[in-house]
Structure formats: C-alpha cells, structure tokens
Amino acid sequence: MKNEISITREKIVTLFDSDYVRVFDLQYAPGKHYYDATRRTLEDLAAAKSDSDFREMLPDAVSCIVILETPGEEPRLLLSYEYRYPAGRYLLSVPAGLIDEEDKKEENPIAAAAVREIREETGLESGEADCAAIVNPLLFSSPGMTDESNALVCVRLHPEDLSVLSREGAEESERFDGFVLLTKAEALELLKNGRDQRGNYYPVYTWAALMYFAVFQ
C-alpha cells in the first residue's frame, strides 16, 4: 500500500539558509517534523516535487570515474586525496563538483559539469564525447538526512604525459594531498579492505568508482 505522506512547500519551514547548505523542517503531519539538510532552495526541494518533476530533476553534483589509458600500460583509475571538512581529514576521492548554473544551460548539463570538474581538479582536458558513459544519472547520498545527489559518470582519457596533472583550477576552499593511480588489482584490494592506502575509510562515491573500475574495466 502506498504511504499517503504528502509534503508540500506550504508545510516546509526554513531553519537555516546559506549559499551552499540549507536546513528545512519538513512538517509532514500536524506536530510531526523531519529535518532535511540540502543544497537546494525551497523551490527546488526533492521532497516537495511532483512524481514527474522528481523523475526528471538534475542531480546537485557530478562524481567522475576517470580511467586513464596510457600507451603501453594497463588502465588505471585516477583518484586523489581531498580534504573533507566534516570528516576532518584527507579522504580518497573522485573528481567531483556541483553542477552550476552555466552547466545547466548546456544541452547535457551532467557531461558539461564533468568536463569542467576534471579540468579544474586534474588539469586533464576532455570533451563531452569522453563522457558518454553516464553510469547513473542521479544517486542519493544519504536520503535519511539529505536530498543531496550526484550523477556518476565514467570518463576514459588517453593522456600521453601525466606530468600535466595539476590542481591549478581548483577553488580556494578545495585542498588536495596527491593523486593516486590504481590498477585493477589495487582497486580490488581497497574494496576488500574497506580502507584507503593510508588506513582511512573512504566516501561512498569512491567505493562506487572502485567497484565500477574493478568489475567493468
């Protein structure tokens, strides 16, 4: 039987509002409250969308599975250590970032965001043709607390020289501590261990990238 809970914008109260994070009280019944941490505005909250709008919405961000195929070598998965402020340390991460307003004007916003984020966070140039493999158009991170979502995109690049790897395009708040190039065997080892090479846990989108690379490479 379908649950008859209905959340409308008229029942939502703003508790906190900033440029990148907001908190809303989803008053789903009289005297009943559920709190939603989100990147979305009140007008764009997933909880208040119609079924048709929910199924067509864009994700907040894109996470990129970047596979490097260099001449004479086996393919490698490109990851890096990025400082994640809520975790308080550098975590093994995929190139990722928010889909911005300029991306949304493009014919394929997910691919446009992937191309831009890869360039900014790795220095590698790609095109939308390289982003043909959208592994999943929208995945929720932790829908018990937030409607935050990412598209998962696989990008295969063929650089002749990895000396071009850089972080010069990264935003001021973004901090990195080195690139990691993994073979399939090394990716499988990290999946088995559940920890990165420094002994720390890693994000769910890193797990997805490791799994995709290990299984479908």
Buried (B, 14 or more C-beta within 10 A) or exposed (E): EEEEEEBEEEBBEEEEEEEEEBBBBBBBEEEEEBEBBBBBEBEBBBBBBEEEEEEEBBBBBBBBBBBBEBEEEEBBBBBBBBBBEEEEEBBBBBBBBBBBEEBEEBEBBBBBBBBBBBBBBBBBEBEBEBBEBBBBBBBBBEEEEBBBBBBBBBBBBEBEEBEEBBBEBBEEEEBBEEBBBBBBEBBBBBBEEEEBBEEEEBBEBBBBBBBBBBEEB
